[in-house]
Amino acid sequence: MKILLTGGAGYIGSHTAVALIEAGFEPVVLDNFANSHPLVLDRLARITGRPVSLERGDVLDTAWLQDVLRRHRPVGVIHFAGDKAVGESVAQPLKYFHNNIGGAVSLMRAMSAVHAEDTTLTPTLVFSSSATVYGDPASVPITESFPRSHTNPYGHSKLVIEDMLAAVCAANPAWRVGTLRYFNPVGAHPSGLMGEDPSGIPNNLMPYVAQVAVGQREHLNVYGNDYPTPDGTGVRDYIHVQDLAAGHVAAIQALLGRSESFTVNLGTGQGHSVLDVVHAFEKASGRPIPYQIAPRRAGDVAQCWADPALALRLLGWQAKHSLDEMCADTWRWQSANPTGYRG
Ligand code: WQD
């Protein structure tokens, strides 16, 4: 059974492709390589021992999507494609609304058109959402019933797409949608062949720490140590990308076995501070991570971690990897690929 992965050559998409193959599915990667690298397909083949199909194109091209859907007739689609840098979204809101919201509209229109041609193809979609839709939560841990808000165009685009999916499901009972709200994805495939490969200066903590450890960056700037947290630095729910990939497989399997749609948090339910990550990475890499305390970063919240109980109840899924494993796998990837896929 085929599963289409839009943005499948990206960080989460590529790890999900491996997990899908291990679960007996056949992933088809759709990517325009705007924020990923073609070398990922080679790494997927090395890890899985088989070639992974690639359809190169842009999700904004609805006609192309319809053709891909007609040719592959997938039992499900996982929609990863989109831009995801919070800071960039503030500077370039139209890029985010166009690519993220426009891309989701294009995909849903293509799926609707193909379903109209062949009603045996039930529209089945897993959407890559984000804990960013919770804005600045009033308390932690966060459950799926918490109010949503947005503090930046990236989070706003995710929130709008969630609402569009709900409207499409209300209008078309045949649709089955699983919305997955990621907390902080980190880590890499244990082989060291695949991992996070941000372009330019990393916005996120873990890839920045990894680049300090491998000598690409001089020191880490810790954005504030005066938050109301145990050590004063920001607390987040870091989740291993392997657990995240398993969550996508569980979501597809649940949708194929039922008709109800769902929205779940994908997090560990445990928070770790910036300094926890720094110390865990020093232990994993055996390298010092020099840091300086810097001013707070605009838009940051003090604490954010998930209540993952609903995902366990609905999908039988829970995260298994520890922060130490997240750091060890990240270090294996970073030290073997100091400049990522760019060689
Ligand atoms: C984590 C902590 C920072 C960098 C973002 C997006 C979210 C999701 C994950 C897509 C915070 C601190 C960071 C640094 C630091 N992305 N930090 N120095 O902001 O929780 O979430 O990425 O879905 O949508 O909002 O992740 O890794 O940027 O920050 O001190 O150089 O590390 O202040 O406390 P964040 P992050």
Boltz pocket constraint, residues with backbone or C-beta under 6 A from the ligand:
constraints:
  - pocket:
      binder: B
      contacts: [[A, 84], [A, 86], [A, 129], [A, 130], [A, 131], [A, 132], [A, 182], [A, 183], [A, 184], [A, 185], [A, 202], [A, 203], [A, 204], [A, 205], [A, 206], [A, 208], [A, 220], [A, 221], [A, 222], [A, 223], [A, 224], [A, 233], [A, 234], [A, 235], [A, 236], [A, 274], [A, 297], [A, 300], [A, 301], [A, 302]]
      max_distance: 6.0
